[in-house]
């Protein structure tokens, strides 16, 4: 199987750069200017009417650097999820194809292994190394070498098990991002509380605007981070479910369409 790490690594790097450009551009051109305008308007209304109750605004909630970082990480993770989900979807489509092109109920003997292997070699290069062709090839070659149906079935199960472990390990980057997002939110909480405490002397004198603004940074960053984390974990579990079904369905496909047809002809 060809190595896919370099391409995936390049894809992840470019996905991170594009996510940063999109999110930072939106913050510079739209979110922060709108938030500053709203805050200035609210302060003028509060100065004119001390009893005025300040309103909340979405741009103000997400204006800080921690929320921007969370959105960048979210888009990065979604891009990786989309890539892996597309690969799994393409592999699953192969389960609807007749790769072996065998007549119904036709038994397969050791003398047929070379022809079956040749049919798998004729698949397009892009799909030749998907899970199903690799499992079929492994099973056919093992059967041709050992002339044992049980060894062929064991080879398919071992390959599917190792593929499941590989897919699980490749989710480590996405899981790290899902862990990092709440951590970034808590950093904003600590920063906001620290800034609020540094303005405690002004609050004692009666000016609590700086304290409330800093506490808003603390609570808003945690709120946005937790919401993003909840949404992201849903998509992560959906991808994991798709990959697990792919592995299990591939093993079942091999059992039904190949293993059950293998026959050893008795020696004369």
N, C-alpha and C positions, 0 to 999 in steps of 0.2 A: 504493500500500500504506500503511495507517495506521501511524503511529509507535508502536512498542511499548516504547520506552525508559522512559517514565515509569512504566508498570505494572511492568516488570521491576525498575526501580530501587526502587520501593516494596516489591515482593516481597522483594528482597534485604535491604533495611533491616529489614523485619519479621522475616525469617528469622534475621538476625543477633541481633536482640533476643530472639526466642524461644529461640534456641540458648543465649544467655547465661543466660537465666532458668532453663532446664532444667538445664544443667550446673552453674551456680553453686548452685542449690538442692540438687542432689544432693551437691555437695561440702560444703555447710554442714550439711546434716541427716544425712548418712550417711558419706561417705568420710573426711573429716578427723576426726570423732569416733571412728570405728572405728580409724583409723590411730593416733591418740594413745593410745587404750586399748591397742592391741597393743604399741606402743613402750614404754609404761609397764610392761606385763606382762613384756616381754622384758628390760628393764633390771632389774626386781626379780629375775628368775630368774638373770641374770648376776651380780648382786650376791651372791646366795645361793650360786652355784656358779661360780667363775671359769673352770672348764673347759667351761661350757655353750656349745653352738654355737647362735648366734642363727638363727632361722628367718626366711624371707621371707614377706611378706604382700602380696596384691594392692593392698589399700587403702594400704599404705605406699609401694608403687611409684608410685602415681598421685596422691599426696596434694598435691604441690607446685603452685605457681601456673603453672609452665610447662606441666605436663601438663594442667591445667585449661584453659589457653588453647588448647592443641592440640586438645582435645576440642570446644571451642566452634567453632574453625575447621573441624574435621571435619564437625560437624553443619551448619554454614553451607554448606559446599561440597556436602554431600549434598542439602540442600534445593534448591540451585540446579541440581544435576545432575538431581534428580527433576523439576523444572519443565521443563527443556529436554528431558529424555527423554520426558516426557508429550506435549509439543508435537510432537516428531519422530514419536512413535508414532501420534498422531492424523493427522498428514500422511501417514504411510505407509498408513494404512487407506484413504485415498482411492484408492490405486493399485488397490484391489479393486473400485472402483465404476466404472460406465459413465457418466462425466460428459457425454459428447457425445451419447449415446443414438442412435448411428448404426446402421442395419442392416448386417449382415455384408457385407463386400466392396463397400460402396457408395462410389463415388468422390466426392470433395469438390471443388467448383469455386469460383471467386471469388464467384459469386452466392449461395453457401451461408454465407458468412462472417457475415453479419448474424444469421442464425438461430442459428448456433452460439454467437455472442457472447451472444445473448439467453438461451440455455440456461445459460451460465456465470453470467449475472447473476441467475438464479433460485436459485442456491445459497444456503444459509444464510449470513448475514453473517459468522459466526464462521469459516467454512471457505472463504469466497470468496477470501481473500487468502493461502491456503496456496500452496505452491510449484507443485503440479500445475495448479490453475486459472490461476495467473499465467503459467505457461509456455504453456499452451494458448491463453490470450488473446493473448499476445504473438505466438505463431506464426500464429494466425488473422488478426490485424490486419495483420501484415507481409505475409502472403500476399494479403490483400484489397487492400493498397496497391500492392504491386509485381508481383503475379501471377507470382511466381517461387518455385518450390519450394525452391531452394537458399537463398534469402534467409530463407525461413521456418524451415528447419532450422538455419541459422546463428543466428537469433534465439533459438531454444530453447537451443542450446549456450552462447551468451553469457550468457543469463539463469541457467542452471544453474551455470556457472562463477562468476559473480558471487555467487550464493547460497552456493556452497561457501566462497568467501572470506569472506563475511559470517558464516557459522556458525563458521568457524575463528577469526575475530577476536573473536566473542562468548565464546569460551572463555578469554579472557585473564584474567578475574577468577578463574576456577577454577584456572587455572595459577598465578596469583599466590598463591592460598591454599595450593596444593600446595608452592610454594617456601617460603612463610612458615613452615609447620609445622616442617620440619627446622631452620630458622633459630631458631625459638623454643626448640627442644630444645637447640641449641648455646648459646643464652644461658643456659639452666639449667646446662649443663656448666661454662661460665665462672664463673657465680655459685657453684656448688658447690665448684669447685676453689679459687676465691678465699677462700671461707669456711673451707675446710680448711687453707689456708696460714696464715690468720690465727690458727688454733688450734695451730700447730706447737709453740709453747712448752709447751702442756699435754701434747702427745704426748710431748715429751722428758721430761717429769716422770712419764710412765707412764699418763696418762689419754688414751686414744685414742678415747673414745666420741664426742666432738665431731667429730673428724676423719673417722671412719667414717660418721657421720650426714651430714656435708657431702658426702663423696664419693658417698654413696648418692644424694643430690640430683642430682649431676652425671651419674652413669651412668643413673639411672632416667629423667631427662628426655630424654636422647638416645635411649634405648631406645624409649620410648613414641612419641616424635616420628617415628622412622624406621619403626616398625611402622605407624603411622597413615598416613604418607606412601606406603608401599607399597600399602596397601589402597586409598587414595584414587586413586592413579595408575591402578590397575586399572579403576575405575569411569569415570575420565576417558577412558581409551582405548576403553572400551566405548561411551560416548556418542559419541565421535568416529567410531567405526566405524559406528554407527547413522546418523549424519548423512551420512557419505560414501555409504553405501548408498542412503539416501533420494534424494540428488542424482542418483546414477548410474541408479537405477531409474526416477526421474521422466523423465530424458532418454530412456531406452529405451522407456518407456510412450508418450511423445509420438511417437517415431519409428515405433513399431509401430501405434499407433491413429489417428494423424493424418497425420504427414508422408508415410507410404507411400500414403495415400489421395488426396493432393492431385493434382488434374489440371487442366491448362489446355486448355480446349476450343478446337480450331482455329477460326479466323475463317472464315466462309463467303466 
